[in-house]
Amino acid sequence: MNSTVFFLTLQQFCVLFFFLIVGFLLNRFKVLKDSKPLSAVLMWVFLPAVVFNVFYKNFTLANFKVALPYALAGLIALLVFIGVSYLLVRRFKDRITRNTYWYSLIVTNMSYVGFPIMKSVFPEYELYFMVFIIAVQIFIFTVSVSMFKPQPEKVSLKGLLSPMIIALVLGIVCGLVFDSFSVKMPAPIENILDSAASCMSPIAMLITGFTLAKLPLSKVFSRLSVYVFTALRLIVYPVVFGAIAYLLHLALGFDIGIVKIIIIYSSLPMGINSVFFAEANGTDGTIAAQCAFISHAACIITMPFIFALVAIM
């Protein structure tokens, strides 16, 4: 096991968890009444700045061919997660309960936890991680939105116009064009983008903590199935899917980085967008909040070990 990566991951989690606790306390002590303004700034400014920054700086012609297999791997992994996860949740009769667990097994907190961790621990894979999750991002802003509606609805493609997707496309175009013509972004604009991107992690964790604080502590630990699905997401998925990916790597000879990113993505805590979607649609978000809270607390223990093992692959 790589002890350096273990402690670096643990250190980064302590920083992120500090801001999560601050967000939790801001809610509990009524210092901040609503996180919607922060969420809007995060989704429209800080998160797009991170995505654009990474792609325009790193998505060169040389990286284009290398990145394509990661995008394909991300799509295949998403389809596998969707199929396997549905088999695990189909026994739940209530539609919202079933879809909440289904979503939580498919989608991780890749934006609020994944991006900061990748930047700090595995910066050499930051671009490829973002390419890998393109399919998941499209899934979030199209298919998953309808999963939390009171009644089933058709999938809307309006989500493809989300700030994240737009920033991703612009970042790819600018990266390829700037590289082709050996052009650099003007220094003032680059400084603005860097400053905005640096705000993403603390603001994201403040919002996470604020959102989790809405759930009464007496209810956080009350549902056994949440622990089962948390163990699946944080331990079983990275081990099983990581092993399968590694065997395929040996058989087919694709880049070992794909295996690493599959393991990293699989080990991240459950996404908290399910809480936002449930609240926005007036459906019960209790299970979503429980999954988010328990998995974020548990991943502080599991992820440093998994990341340390990934580092020696």
N, C-alpha and C positions, 0 to 999 in steps of 0.2 A: 504494500500500500504506500502511496506517495504522501508522506506526512506533511510536506509543504503545501500541497493542494488541499489536504484535509483542513489544516489550520487556516489557510487563506479563505476557503469556502465558509468555515465556521465564523471567521472574523467578518466576512461580508454579510453573513446572515445576522450577526449581532447588530451591525449597523442598520440593516433593513428592519430588523425586529424592533430596534429602538424607535424608529419613526412610526412603525405600526402601533406600538404602545402609546406614543404621543397622540396619534389619531384616535385611538381607543379612549384615552382620557379626555380629549377635547370634546368628544361626544358625551361621555359619562358626566362631566362637570358642566355641560351646556355652554362651553366656551364658544363652540362652533355649532350653530343650529342646523345647518344644512351643508352637505358636501357637494351638492349639485354644481355650484359655481367652480369649485376645484376640479370636479370631474370634467366639466365642459372645457376648462383651460387645458387639462391634461390631454383630452381626446382631440382637441382642435389645434393645440400648439406644441406641447412638450413631447408627446409620443410621436406625432408626425415628424418632429425635428430629429428625433433619434433615428427613426427609420430612414428618412431622407439622407441624413448625415452618413450613415453606414453605407448605404448603396451608392451615393454619388462619389464617396471617397474610395470605395473598394471594388465597385462593379465595373472593372476595366475589361477590355477585349480579351486579355489573357485569362481573367477570372471567369469570363462568360461561359466558356466550354466546361470549366471545372464545376461551375455552380449548377449547370443544368441537371446532372444526375441527382443533386440534392433536392431539387424541386420535384423530380419524378419520385424519389424516395419518400418525400413528404406526402405526396398524393397517395402512394401505395400504403404508407403507414396509416394515414387518416382512414382509408377505406377498411383496413384491417381493424383499427380501433373501433370504428362504427359497428362492424359486424360482430366482433367478439364481445364488445360491451353490451350490445343489444341482447345477446344470448344470456348475459348475466343479470339483466334487469327486467326481462320480459315477464317474470312471475308477478311483478307488481301490477295490480289491477287499476289503481288510480293513475290517470294519465300524467298529471303533473309530477307525482312522485317518481314514476317510471322515467320520465324525460329528464328530471333533475339528476337522478343517478346516472342516467345514460350520458348526459352532457358532461357531468363531472368526471366520468371515466375517459371521455374523448378529449376534452379541452383542459389544458393545464393553465396555470397562471404564467404564461410565457412572456407577457408584456411587462408585468409589474415585478416579477421575480426573475424570470428567465433572462431578460435582456441585461439587467444589472449584474447578475451572476456571470453570464457569459463574458461580458465586458471586463470583469475583474479577474476571473479565473481562467477562462479559455478565450482570450481576445483573438487568437488566430483562427477561431471558428465562428466568430461573431457574425460575419457576413453569411456564411453557409447555414448557420442556424436560422437567420431571417429568411433565407431562400427556402429552407426546409419547411417553415411554417406558413408559407404563402397559401397553401391549400387549406390549412386550418383557419387562417384569417378569413378567407372567402366563406368557409363553412359558418363561422361565427356570425358574420354580417348578413348572411342570406338564410340558410337553413335553420340555424339554431334560434333565431329571433322568433320564429313561429312555434317553436317547441314549448314556449311558456305562455302562449295565448290561452284564454279560457276555453276556446273551441279551436279545433284544428283549422288551419288556414293554409292557402297555397304559399309556396316559397316566393318571396319578393327579391328581385335583382337590384332593388334600389340601394341595398347595402354595399354594392360594388362601388358606390360613389362616396364611401366613408373616407374621412381624412387619412386614415392609415393606408388604405389601398391607393389613394391618389398620391400620397407621399412616396409610396413604394414605386409606383410607375414613374413618377417624376425623377426619383433618385436613380432608377435604372437608366432612363434616357440621358440624364445629365452626366452620369458616370461614363457611359459609352461615348457620348459626344465630346466631353471634356478630354477623355483619354485619346480619342481619335485625332483631335486637333491640338493636343498638348496645351489645353487651356486650363487655367486655375480660377477657382471662385475668388472674387474680390475679397480681400482680407476683412473689411468691416462686416460683410454678409456672413463670412465663415465664422467670425467671432460671435455674431448674433446666434447662429445655428448651434455653435458649441455651448454657448451659455444656456440656451433654451433646452438643449438635450441634457445638460447636467442637472436640470431641475426635475427631470422625469422620475428618477428613483425615489427621492424623499416624498414628493407629492403623491406618487402612486401608493406608497406604503401608508401615508397619512389617510388616504381615502380608504384603503383596505381596513385599517384599524377602526376608522370611523364607522364603516359599514358593519363590521363584525360586532361593534359595541351595541348595535340596535337589537341584538338578540339577547334576551335575559339570560344571565349566567346559569340560572337554574335549568334552562332548557338545552344548553350547549352540549352537555355530556349525557343526555337522557336517551339517545336512540342507538341501539346496538348496531344496526345495519350501517350506520355512518362509519363506525370503526372498521367494519368488514371492508367497505368500499375504499376507505382510506388506506388500509393495508394493501389492497389490490393495486391502487394507484401508485403508492410510494415504494412498494417492495416487490410485489409479484410482477407487475407490468415491466419495470426496468430489467428484472432478472430474466423473465421468460422471453420477452421480445428482444432484449439485448442478446441473449443466447442464440435465438433464431437468426437475428441479423448477422451475428458473428459467424455462424455456420454457413450462411449464404455468402458472406464475404470470402470465406475460405474456398467455397465451391466456384464462385463466379469472379472473384478477384477485383471487386469494386473497392473504392477508397475506404480505408478503415475509419476515416472521419465520419462517414455516414453511420457507421455502427455507433460511434461515440455520441453523435447527436441524437440518434434514436434512444439511447440509454438516458441521456441528459433530459430530453423532452419527457420521456416516460416517468422520470423520477421527480418532476416538478409537482408542487401542490396543485390541488384542484383550482380551476379558474373561478374568479368571483363574479364574472359577468352574469352567471346564473342568478345571483342575488339581484343585480340591477334589472335583468329582464323580468324576473318575477314581480318586482316592485312596480315596474313600469306598466305591466299588464294586469295588475290587481290580483295576481294569483299568490298562493301561499309560498313564501320564500324561506320558511323555517328550515327545511331540510338543506336547501342551498347554502344558507348561512352556517349551519352546523358542519356541513362538508368542508366549507372554506376554512372555518375556524380550526377544526380538528386537524385537517391536513396541513395547514400552515404551521401549527404548533409542532406536529410530529416531524415535518420535513427538516426541522433544525437538527434532529438526531440522524435521520436517514441520509440526507443529501451529502453531507461531508464525506461519509463512508463511500457512497456510490461515486462521487466525483473523484475521490482519491484513487479508486479502482480504475476509473476511466482514464486517468492521467498516465497509468502505467501500461495501457494497451498499445 
